[in-house]
């Protein structure tokens, strides 16, 4: 069996949500980022939003020098976000078209309708040496459009896959496989994220073994309540490190 080289990036937003619920610094978000890396995570993802209801802009600045693995900042490229990313200079920025009041990300970019804007933003981040991934729905033409915007990768929005997986995994993954093939044919790298879990993750990376990275937060923190953070991260790594 071929080696699957998918990397695990842990999204630590939910840890910040718990902290913010009570104020103070418990749990410590900076320590959590370092611990996730120490426990085997191959990337740390944060998704700051304008209302700072979980990860705050100050957190992003504080975390950057503490971790040695890949740092990925997700978000809608509004002016304040663009300024943050250009100053922090993460390894990767993931462009997500979420509304300011969205509970969580719920759709990918229309890379055709937003081509001019996405091309401009991608070019700016490239000037700062930052890899750009564009968040898309599992539609092959959206992957082609992302390539035409100059992106380095796309991230497939996998909520639909997770929702449909219990009823039939082959049908659930079909549109994602088609979009992943289109991305690969365009020379794009491939990320995936949203509602991936211990239940559905292994099948995804077995079927699409050229997936570069999965970004997972909510499920990891939920599992960690029962398993502990270190054991949970190791369990997720075991699902994607397939030989």
PyMOL commands that set and color helices and strands:
alter all, ss='L'
color gray80, all
select helices_A, chain A and resi 13-22+29-38+57-64+79-88+115-127+140-148+159-165+169-185+201-207+218-227+229-240
alter helices_A, ss='H'
color red, helices_A
select strands_A, chain A and resi 7-11+43-46+70-75+92-95+131-136+153-157+189-193+213-216
alter strands_A, ss='S'
color yellow, strands_A
deselect
rebuild
show_as cartoon
